[in-house]
C-alpha cells in the first residue's frame, strides 16, 4: 500500500500543477496513471462504494 500511496500523492501533485498551469496536454498525459490508480482503488474498496470511472 505504501508505494500506491506515494504514487497517488505524486499523481495528485502533478494534476494540481497541470491544472494550475492550464496545461491540458499534461493533464491528458496523466489520464493513464489516473486510470491505473482508479483500478487500484477498486481493488481495495468494496464494489458498493466505487466511484464512477469517467475516463474510460
PQR file of N, CA, C, O and H, with PARSE charges and radii, in Angstrom:
ATOM      1  N   UNK A   1       0.818  -1.197   0.000 -0.4000 1.5000
ATOM      2  CA  UNK A   1       0.000   0.000   0.000 -0.0000 2.0000
ATOM      3  C   UNK A   1       0.861   1.260   0.000  0.5500 1.7000
ATOM      4  O   UNK A   1       0.442   2.285  -0.537 -0.5500 1.4000
ATOM      5  N   UNK A   2       2.042   1.205   0.584 -0.4000 1.5000
ATOM      6  CA  UNK A   2       2.908   2.371   0.681 -0.0000 2.0000
ATOM      7  C   UNK A   2       3.298   2.943  -0.671  0.5500 1.7000
ATOM      8  O   UNK A   2       3.271   4.158  -0.868 -0.5500 1.4000
ATOM      9  H   UNK A   2       2.383   0.372   1.020  0.4000 1.0000
ATOM     10  N   UNK A   3       3.665   2.064  -1.607 -0.4000 1.5000
ATOM     11  CA  UNK A   3       4.035   2.544  -2.940 -0.0000 2.0000
ATOM     12  C   UNK A   3       2.853   3.177  -3.654  0.5500 1.7000
ATOM     13  O   UNK A   3       3.010   4.179  -4.351 -0.5500 1.4000
ATOM     14  H   UNK A   3       3.688   1.077  -1.446  0.4000 1.0000
ATOM     15  N   UNK A   4       1.667   2.597  -3.484 -0.4000 1.5000
ATOM     16  CA  UNK A   4       0.477   3.169  -4.105 -0.0000 2.0000
ATOM     17  C   UNK A   4       0.146   4.531  -3.502  0.5500 1.7000
ATOM     18  O   UNK A   4      -0.286   5.439  -4.212 -0.5500 1.4000
ATOM     19  H   UNK A   4       1.539   1.782  -2.918  0.4000 1.0000
ATOM     20  N   UNK A   5       0.347   4.671  -2.208 -0.4000 1.5000
ATOM     21  CA  UNK A   5       0.093   5.961  -1.571 -0.0000 2.0000
ATOM     22  C   UNK A   5       1.063   7.017  -2.091  0.5500 1.7000
ATOM     23  O   UNK A   5       0.660   8.148  -2.362 -0.5500 1.4000
ATOM     24  H   UNK A   5       0.698   3.933  -1.631  0.4000 1.0000
ATOM     25  N   UNK A   6       2.327   6.660  -2.231 -0.4000 1.5000
ATOM     26  CA  UNK A   6       3.315   7.589  -2.788 -0.0000 2.0000
ATOM     27  C   UNK A   6       2.948   7.973  -4.218  0.5500 1.7000
ATOM     28  O   UNK A   6       3.038   9.140  -4.598 -0.5500 1.4000
ATOM     29  H   UNK A   6       2.655   5.742  -2.011  0.4000 1.0000
ATOM     30  N   UNK A   7       2.530   6.977  -5.013 -0.4000 1.5000
ATOM     31  CA  UNK A   7       2.135   7.244  -6.398 -0.0000 2.0000
ATOM     32  C   UNK A   7       0.909   8.143  -6.443  0.5500 1.7000
ATOM     33  O   UNK A   7       0.825   9.033  -7.289 -0.5500 1.4000
ATOM     34  H   UNK A   7       2.456   6.029  -4.705  0.4000 1.0000
ATOM     35  N   UNK A   8      -0.036   7.922  -5.547 -0.4000 1.5000
ATOM     36  CA  UNK A   8      -1.243   8.741  -5.514 -0.0000 2.0000
ATOM     37  C   UNK A   8      -0.920  10.188  -5.144  0.5500 1.7000
ATOM     38  O   UNK A   8      -1.471  11.120  -5.730 -0.5500 1.4000
ATOM     39  H   UNK A   8       0.032   7.198  -4.859  0.4000 1.0000
ATOM     40  N   UNK A   9      -0.033  10.370  -4.180 -0.4000 1.5000
ATOM     41  CA  UNK A   9       0.360  11.725  -3.780 -0.0000 2.0000
ATOM     42  C   UNK A   9       1.071  12.431  -4.935  0.5500 1.7000
ATOM     43  O   UNK A   9       0.803  13.601  -5.208 -0.5500 1.4000
ATOM     44  H   UNK A   9       0.415   9.612  -3.704  0.4000 1.0000
ATOM     45  N   UNK A  10       1.973  11.724  -5.610 -0.4000 1.5000
ATOM     46  CA  UNK A  10       2.682  12.312  -6.750 -0.0000 2.0000
ATOM     47  C   UNK A  10       1.703  12.653  -7.875  0.5500 1.7000
ATOM     48  O   UNK A  10       1.808  13.710  -8.497 -0.5500 1.4000
ATOM     49  H   UNK A  10       2.191  10.773  -5.388  0.4000 1.0000
ATOM     50  N   UNK A  11       0.758  11.757  -8.130 -0.4000 1.5000
ATOM     51  CA  UNK A  11      -0.244  11.998  -9.168 -0.0000 2.0000
ATOM     52  C   UNK A  11      -1.092  13.218  -8.826  0.5500 1.7000
ATOM     53  O   UNK A  11      -1.333  14.067  -9.685 -0.5500 1.4000
ATOM     54  H   UNK A  11       0.673  10.898  -7.625  0.4000 1.0000
ATOM     55  N   UNK A  12      -1.537  13.308  -7.594 -0.4000 1.5000
ATOM     56  CA  UNK A  12      -2.336  14.450  -7.154 -0.0000 2.0000
ATOM     57  C   UNK A  12      -1.559  15.750  -7.349  0.5500 1.7000
ATOM     58  O   UNK A  12      -2.108  16.736  -7.840 -0.5500 1.4000
ATOM     59  H   UNK A  12      -1.341  12.618  -6.897  0.4000 1.0000
ATOM     60  N   UNK A  13      -0.289  15.752  -6.968 -0.4000 1.5000
ATOM     61  CA  UNK A  13       0.566  16.917  -7.126 -0.0000 2.0000
ATOM     62  C   UNK A  13       0.704  17.296  -8.605  0.5500 1.7000
ATOM     63  O   UNK A  13       0.613  18.471  -8.959 -0.5500 1.4000
ATOM     64  H   UNK A  13       0.158  14.950  -6.570  0.4000 1.0000
ATOM     65  N   UNK A  14       0.924  16.299  -9.459 -0.4000 1.5000
ATOM     66  CA  UNK A  14       1.056  16.555 -10.894 -0.0000 2.0000
ATOM     67  C   UNK A  14      -0.227  17.107 -11.494  0.5500 1.7000
ATOM     68  O   UNK A  14      -0.186  18.038 -12.298 -0.5500 1.4000
ATOM     69  H   UNK A  14       0.998  15.345  -9.170  0.4000 1.0000
ATOM     70  N   UNK A  15      -1.362  16.543 -11.110 -0.4000 1.5000
ATOM     71  CA  UNK A  15      -2.649  17.030 -11.620 -0.0000 2.0000
ATOM     72  C   UNK A  15      -2.889  18.473 -11.165  0.5500 1.7000
ATOM     73  O   UNK A  15      -3.291  19.322 -11.961 -0.5500 1.4000
ATOM     74  H   UNK A  15      -1.395  15.787 -10.457  0.4000 1.0000
ATOM     75  N   UNK A  16      -2.642  18.741  -9.890 -0.4000 1.5000
ATOM     76  CA  UNK A  16      -2.838  20.097  -9.370 -0.0000 2.0000
ATOM     77  C   UNK A  16      -1.961  21.106 -10.106  0.5500 1.7000
ATOM     78  O   UNK A  16      -2.427  22.187 -10.467 -0.5500 1.4000
ATOM     79  H   UNK A  16      -2.316  18.051  -9.244  0.4000 1.0000
ATOM     80  N   UNK A  17      -0.704  20.759 -10.327 -0.4000 1.5000
ATOM     81  CA  UNK A  17       0.193  21.673 -11.038 -0.0000 2.0000
ATOM     82  C   UNK A  17      -0.226  21.871 -12.484  0.5500 1.7000
ATOM     83  O   UNK A  17      -0.155  22.985 -13.003 -0.5500 1.4000
ATOM     84  H   UNK A  17      -0.326  19.881 -10.034  0.4000 1.0000
ATOM     85  N   UNK A  18      -0.663  20.805 -13.139 -0.4000 1.5000
ATOM     86  CA  UNK A  18      -1.113  20.925 -14.526 -0.0000 2.0000
ATOM     87  C   UNK A  18      -2.349  21.810 -14.621  0.5500 1.7000
ATOM     88  O   UNK A  18      -2.463  22.622 -15.539 -0.5500 1.4000
ATOM     89  H   UNK A  18      -0.721  19.900 -12.718  0.4000 1.0000
ATOM     90  N   UNK A  19      -3.271  21.658 -13.681 -0.4000 1.5000
ATOM     91  CA  UNK A  19      -4.479  22.496 -13.677 -0.0000 2.0000
ATOM     92  C   UNK A  19      -4.099  23.944 -13.389  0.5500 1.7000
ATOM     93  O   UNK A  19      -4.587  24.864 -14.046 -0.5500 1.4000
ATOM     94  H   UNK A  19      -3.179  20.998 -12.935  0.4000 1.0000
ATOM     95  N   UNK A  20      -3.228  24.140 -12.407 -0.4000 1.5000
ATOM     96  CA  UNK A  20      -2.784  25.496 -12.049 -0.0000 2.0000
ATOM     97  C   UNK A  20      -2.143  26.192 -13.249  0.5500 1.7000
ATOM     98  O   UNK A  20      -2.365  27.381 -13.478 -0.5500 1.4000
ATOM     99  H   UNK A  20      -2.832  23.393 -11.873  0.4000 1.0000
ATOM    100  N   UNK A  21      -1.342  25.437 -14.016 -0.4000 1.5000
ATOM    101  CA  UNK A  21      -0.639  25.992 -15.167 -0.0000 2.0000
ATOM    102  C   UNK A  21      -1.505  26.041 -16.426  0.5500 1.7000
ATOM    103  O   UNK A  21      -1.102  26.615 -17.438 -0.5500 1.4000
ATOM    104  H   UNK A  21      -1.162  24.471 -13.830  0.4000 1.0000
ATOM    105  N   UNK A  22      -2.691  25.439 -16.362 -0.4000 1.5000
ATOM    106  CA  UNK A  22      -3.558  25.391 -17.538 -0.0000 2.0000
ATOM    107  C   UNK A  22      -2.989  24.526 -18.648  0.5500 1.7000
ATOM    108  O   UNK A  22      -3.216  24.795 -19.827 -0.5500 1.4000
ATOM    109  H   UNK A  22      -3.018  24.972 -15.540  0.4000 1.0000
ATOM    110  N   UNK A  23      -2.246  23.482 -18.275 -0.4000 1.5000
ATOM    111  CA  UNK A  23      -1.563  22.616 -19.234 -0.0000 2.0000
ATOM    112  C   UNK A  23      -2.425  21.397 -19.555  0.5500 1.7000
ATOM    113  O   UNK A  23      -2.304  20.350 -18.919 -0.5500 1.4000
ATOM    114  H   UNK A  23      -2.062  23.264 -17.317  0.4000 1.0000
ATOM    115  N   UNK A  24      -3.286  21.549 -20.538 -0.4000 1.5000
ATOM    116  CA  UNK A  24      -4.226  20.489 -20.916 -0.0000 2.0000
ATOM    117  C   UNK A  24      -3.491  19.234 -21.398  0.5500 1.7000
ATOM    118  O   UNK A  24      -3.923  18.117 -21.111 -0.5500 1.4000
ATOM    119  H   UNK A  24      -3.385  22.399 -21.054  0.4000 1.0000
ATOM    120  N   UNK A  25      -2.392  19.409 -22.123 -0.4000 1.5000
ATOM    121  CA  UNK A  25      -1.649  18.247 -22.621 -0.0000 2.0000
ATOM    122  C   UNK A  25      -1.095  17.429 -21.473  0.5500 1.7000
ATOM    123  O   UNK A  25      -1.154  16.200 -21.509 -0.5500 1.4000
ATOM    124  H   UNK A  25      -2.041  20.316 -22.357  0.4000 1.0000
ATOM    125  N   UNK A  26      -0.559  18.082 -20.457 -0.4000 1.5000
ATOM    126  CA  UNK A  26      -0.021  17.347 -19.305 -0.0000 2.0000
ATOM    127  C   UNK A  26      -1.139  16.613 -18.576  0.5500 1.7000
ATOM    128  O   UNK A  26      -0.940  15.492 -18.108 -0.5500 1.4000
ATOM    129  H   UNK A  26      -0.512  19.081 -20.427  0.4000 1.0000
ATOM    130  N   UNK A  27      -2.311  17.233 -18.475 -0.4000 1.5000
ATOM    131  CA  UNK A  27      -3.460  16.559 -17.860 -0.0000 2.0000
ATOM    132  C   UNK A  27      -3.816  15.318 -18.670  0.5500 1.7000
ATOM    133  O   UNK A  27      -4.020  14.239 -18.112 -0.5500 1.4000
ATOM    134  H   UNK A  27      -2.472  18.144 -18.855  0.4000 1.0000
ATOM    135  N   UNK A  28      -3.891  15.477 -19.988 -0.4000 1.5000
ATOM    136  CA  UNK A  28      -4.198  14.330 -20.848 -0.0000 2.0000
ATOM    137  C   UNK A  28      -3.150  13.227 -20.696  0.5500 1.7000
ATOM    138  O   UNK A  28      -3.484  12.042 -20.716 -0.5500 1.4000
ATOM    139  H   UNK A  28      -3.726  16.353 -20.441  0.4000 1.0000
ATOM    140  N   UNK A  29      -1.896  13.613 -20.544 -0.4000 1.5000
ATOM    141  CA  UNK A  29      -0.819  12.632 -20.380 -0.0000 2.0000
ATOM    142  C   UNK A  29      -0.939  11.867 -19.060  0.5500 1.7000
ATOM    143  O   UNK A  29      -0.436  10.750 -18.939 -0.5500 1.4000
ATOM    144  H   UNK A  29      -1.624  14.575 -20.527  0.4000 1.0000
ATOM    145  N   UNK A  30      -1.602  12.465 -18.078 -0.4000 1.5000
ATOM    146  CA  UNK A  30      -1.761  11.830 -16.766 -0.0000 2.0000
ATOM    147  C   UNK A  30      -2.943  10.860 -16.705  0.5500 1.7000
ATOM    148  O   UNK A  30      -3.068  10.101 -15.744 -0.5500 1.4000
ATOM    149  H   UNK A  30      -2.011  13.373 -18.176  0.4000 1.0000
ATOM    150  N   UNK A  31      -3.801  10.876 -17.708 -0.4000 1.5000
ATOM    151  CA  UNK A  31      -5.005  10.034 -17.690 -0.0000 2.0000
ATOM    152  C   UNK A  31      -4.685   8.549 -17.493  0.5500 1.7000
ATOM    153  O   UNK A  31      -5.371   7.901 -16.703 -0.5500 1.4000
ATOM    154  H   UNK A  31      -3.700  11.493 -18.489  0.4000 1.0000
ATOM    155  N   UNK A  32      -3.679   7.973 -18.169 -0.4000 1.5000
ATOM    156  CA  UNK A  32      -3.397   6.552 -17.917 -0.0000 2.0000
ATOM    157  C   UNK A  32      -3.041   6.270 -16.449  0.5500 1.7000
ATOM    158  O   UNK A  32      -3.452   5.250 -15.896 -0.5500 1.4000
ATOM    159  H   UNK A  32      -3.121   8.500 -18.811  0.4000 1.0000
ATOM    160  N   UNK A  33      -2.292   7.159 -15.831 -0.4000 1.5000
ATOM    161  CA  UNK A  33      -1.943   6.969 -14.423 -0.0000 2.0000
ATOM    162  C   UNK A  33      -3.173   7.147 -13.531  0.5500 1.7000
ATOM    163  O   UNK A  33      -3.327   6.438 -12.537 -0.5500 1.4000
ATOM    164  H   UNK A  33      -1.958   7.988 -16.280  0.4000 1.0000
ATOM    165  N   UNK A  34      -4.036   8.078 -13.880 -0.4000 1.5000
ATOM    166  CA  UNK A  34      -5.291   8.258 -13.133 -0.0000 2.0000
ATOM    167  C   UNK A  34      -6.104   6.971 -13.212  0.5500 1.7000
ATOM    168  O   UNK A  34      -6.615   6.490 -12.200 -0.5500 1.4000
ATOM    169  H   UNK A  34      -3.910   8.654 -14.688  0.4000 1.0000
ATOM    170  N   UNK A  35      -6.222   6.419 -14.403 -0.4000 1.5000
ATOM    171  CA  UNK A  35      -6.977   5.167 -14.574 -0.0000 2.0000
ATOM    172  C   UNK A  35      -6.343   4.020 -13.800  0.5500 1.7000
ATOM    173  O   UNK A  35      -7.055   3.191 -13.233 -0.5500 1.4000
ATOM    174  H   UNK A  35      -5.807   6.809 -15.225  0.4000 1.0000
ATOM    175  N   UNK A  36      -5.011   3.959 -13.768 -0.4000 1.5000
ATOM    176  CA  UNK A  36      -4.336   2.913 -13.005 -0.0000 2.0000
ATOM    177  C   UNK A  36      -4.670   3.038 -11.527  0.5500 1.7000
ATOM    178  O   UNK A  36      -4.937   2.039 -10.858 -0.5500 1.4000
ATOM    179  H   UNK A  36      -4.432   4.633 -14.228  0.4000 1.0000
ATOM    180  N   UNK A  37      -4.655   4.260 -11.020 -0.4000 1.5000
ATOM    181  CA  UNK A  37      -4.952   4.466  -9.605 -0.0000 2.0000
ATOM    182  C   UNK A  37      -6.423   4.150  -9.299  0.5500 1.7000
ATOM    183  O   UNK A  37      -6.733   3.676  -8.206 -0.5500 1.4000
ATOM    184  H   UNK A  37      -4.438   5.071 -11.564  0.4000 1.0000
ATOM    185  N   UNK A  38      -7.318   4.402 -10.237 -0.4000 1.5000
ATOM    186  CA  UNK A  38      -8.729   4.041 -10.045 -0.0000 2.0000
ATOM    187  C   UNK A  38      -8.855   2.518  -9.952  0.5500 1.7000
ATOM    188  O   UNK A  38      -9.630   2.008  -9.143 -0.5500 1.4000
ATOM    189  H   UNK A  38      -7.066   4.787 -11.125  0.4000 1.0000
ATOM    190  N   UNK A  39      -8.096   1.794 -10.776 -0.4000 1.5000
ATOM    191  CA  UNK A  39      -8.123   0.321 -10.703 -0.0000 2.0000
ATOM    192  C   UNK A  39      -7.605  -0.162  -9.348  0.5500 1.7000
ATOM    193  O   UNK A  39      -8.161  -1.095  -8.769 -0.5500 1.4000
ATOM    194  H   UNK A  39      -7.467   2.208 -11.433  0.4000 1.0000
ATOM    195  N   UNK A  40      -6.553   0.463  -8.844 -0.4000 1.5000
ATOM    196  CA  UNK A  40      -6.028   0.112  -7.525 -0.0000 2.0000
ATOM    197  C   UNK A  40      -7.101   0.366  -6.470  0.5500 1.7000
ATOM    198  O   UNK A  40      -7.343  -0.478  -5.607 -0.5500 1.4000
ATOM    199  H   UNK A  40      -6.102   1.222  -9.314  0.4000 1.0000
ATOM    200  N   UNK A  41      -7.741   1.527  -6.543 -0.4000 1.5000
ATOM    201  CA  UNK A  41      -8.807   1.883  -5.606 -0.0000 2.0000
ATOM    202  C   UNK A  41      -9.913   0.836  -5.626  0.5500 1.7000
ATOM    203  O   UNK A  41     -10.411   0.429  -4.576 -0.5500 1.4000
ATOM    204  H   UNK A  41      -7.545   2.212  -7.244  0.4000 1.0000
ATOM    205  N   UNK A  42     -10.294   0.402  -6.819 -0.4000 1.5000
ATOM    206  CA  UNK A  42     -11.378  -0.581  -6.944 -0.0000 2.0000
ATOM    207  C   UNK A  42     -10.995  -1.934  -6.367  0.5500 1.7000
ATOM    208  O   UNK A  42     -11.872  -2.705  -5.976 -0.5500 1.4000
ATOM    209  H   UNK A  42      -9.889   0.732  -7.672  0.4000 1.0000
ATOM    210  N   UNK A  43      -9.706  -2.239  -6.306 -0.4000 1.5000
ATOM    211  CA  UNK A  43      -9.265  -3.496  -5.699 -0.0000 2.0000
ATOM    212  C   UNK A  43      -9.307  -3.414  -4.178  0.5500 1.7000
ATOM    213  O   UNK A  43      -9.442  -4.433  -3.502 -0.5500 1.4000
ATOM    214  H   UNK A  43      -8.994  -1.613  -6.624  0.4000 1.0000
ATOM    215  N   UNK A  44      -9.194  -2.213  -3.646 -0.4000 1.5000
ATOM    216  CA  UNK A  44      -9.120  -2.020  -2.199 -0.0000 2.0000
ATOM    217  C   UNK A  44     -10.498  -1.797  -1.579  0.5500 1.7000
ATOM    218  O   UNK A  44     -10.785  -2.305  -0.495 -0.5500 1.4000
ATOM    219  H   UNK A  44      -9.085  -1.384  -4.195  0.4000 1.0000
ATOM    220  N   UNK A  45     -11.346  -1.041  -2.265 -0.4000 1.5000
ATOM    221  CA  UNK A  45     -12.638  -0.618  -1.728 -0.0000 2.0000
ATOM    222  C   UNK A  45     -13.734  -1.566  -2.213  0.5500 1.7000
ATOM    223  O   UNK A  45     -13.735  -1.960  -3.379 -0.5500 1.4000
ATOM    224  H   UNK A  45     -11.114  -0.629  -3.146  0.4000 1.0000
ATOM    225  N   UNK A  46     -14.665  -1.937  -1.334 -0.4000 1.5000
ATOM    226  CA  UNK A  46     -15.769  -2.814  -1.750 -0.0000 2.0000
ATOM    227  C   UNK A  46     -16.558  -2.226  -2.927  0.5500 1.7000
ATOM    228  O   UNK A  46     -16.710  -1.008  -3.024 -0.5500 1.4000
ATOM    229  H   UNK A  46     -14.664  -1.617  -0.387  0.4000 1.0000
ATOM    230  N   UNK A  47     -17.060  -3.088  -3.821 -0.4000 1.5000
ATOM    231  CA  UNK A  47     -17.744  -2.622  -5.030 -0.0000 2.0000
ATOM    232  C   UNK A  47     -18.925  -1.681  -4.785  0.5500 1.7000
ATOM    233  O   UNK A  47     -19.213  -0.844  -5.641 -0.5500 1.4000
ATOM    234  H   UNK A  47     -16.937  -4.077  -3.743  0.4000 1.0000
ATOM    235  N   UNK A  48     -19.611  -1.788  -3.658 -0.4000 1.5000
ATOM    236  CA  UNK A  48     -20.792  -0.951  -3.452 -0.0000 2.0000
ATOM    237  C   UNK A  48     -20.445   0.507  -3.170  0.5500 1.7000
ATOM    238  O   UNK A  48     -21.347   1.341  -3.084 -0.5500 1.4000
ATOM    239  H   UNK A  48     -19.377  -2.468  -2.963  0.4000 1.0000
ATOM    240  N   UNK A  49     -19.162   0.836  -3.023 -0.4000 1.5000
ATOM    241  CA  UNK A  49     -18.769   2.231  -2.795 -0.0000 2.0000
ATOM    242  C   UNK A  49     -17.813   2.755  -3.850  0.5500 1.7000
ATOM    243  O   UNK A  49     -17.173   3.787  -3.648 -0.5500 1.4000
ATOM    244  H   UNK A  49     -18.430   0.158  -3.093  0.4000 1.0000
ATOM    245  N   UNK A  50     -17.706   2.059  -4.973 -0.4000 1.5000
ATOM    246  CA  UNK A  50     -16.822   2.509  -6.064 -0.0000 2.0000
ATOM    247  C   UNK A  50     -17.298   3.835  -6.626  0.5500 1.7000
ATOM    248  O   UNK A  50     -18.493   4.111  -6.722 -0.5500 1.4000
ATOM    249  H   UNK A  50     -18.226   1.221  -5.137  0.4000 1.0000
ATOM    250  N   UNK A  51     -16.310   4.647  -6.995 -0.4000 1.5000
ATOM    251  CA  UNK A  51     -16.616   5.861  -7.734 -0.0000 2.0000
ATOM    252  C   UNK A  51     -16.767   5.506  -9.201  0.5500 1.7000
ATOM    253  O   UNK A  51     -16.269   4.467  -9.635 -0.5500 1.4000
ATOM    254  H   UNK A  51     -15.339   4.422  -6.918  0.4000 1.0000
ATOM    255  N   UNK A  52     -17.428   6.325  -9.957 -0.4000 1.5000
ATOM    256  CA  UNK A  52     -17.538   6.092 -11.381 -0.0000 2.0000
ATOM    257  C   UNK A  52     -16.227   6.389 -12.078  0.5500 1.7000
ATOM    258  O   UNK A  52     -15.480   7.262 -11.637 -0.5500 1.4000
ATOM    259  H   UNK A  52     -17.833   7.168  -9.605  0.4000 1.0000
ATOM    260  N   UNK A  53     -15.935   5.686 -13.148 -0.4000 1.5000
ATOM    261  CA  UNK A  53     -14.715   5.930 -13.920 -0.0000 2.0000
ATOM    262  C   UNK A  53     -15.081   6.759 -15.135  0.5500 1.7000
ATOM    263  O   UNK A  53     -15.564   6.224 -16.133 -0.5500 1.4000
ATOM    264  H   UNK A  53     -16.542   4.976 -13.506  0.4000 1.0000
ATOM    265  N   UNK A  54     -14.856   8.055 -15.059 -0.4000 1.5000
ATOM    266  CA  UNK A  54     -15.260   8.945 -16.144 -0.0000 2.0000
ATOM    267  C   UNK A  54     -14.227   9.016 -17.250  0.5500 1.7000
ATOM    268  O   UNK A  54     -14.444   9.696 -18.253 -0.5500 1.4000
ATOM    269  H   UNK A  54     -14.463   8.490 -14.248  0.4000 1.0000
ATOM    270  N   UNK A  55     -13.079   8.309 -17.085 -0.4000 1.5000
ATOM    271  CA  UNK A  55     -12.016   8.408 -18.082 -0.0000 2.0000
ATOM    272  C   UNK A  55     -11.988   7.231 -19.041  0.5500 1.7000
ATOM    273  O   UNK A  55     -11.167   7.222 -19.958 -0.5500 1.4000
ATOM    274  H   UNK A  55     -12.902   7.756 -16.271  0.4000 1.0000
ATOM    275  N   UNK A  56     -12.846   6.243 -18.867 -0.4000 1.5000
ATOM    276  CA  UNK A  56     -12.847   5.097 -19.778 -0.0000 2.0000
ATOM    277  C   UNK A  56     -13.539   5.424 -21.062  0.5500 1.7000
ATOM    278  O   UNK A  56     -13.634   4.574 -21.947 -0.5500 1.4000
ATOM    279  H   UNK A  56     -13.513   6.250 -18.122  0.4000 1.0000
TER
END
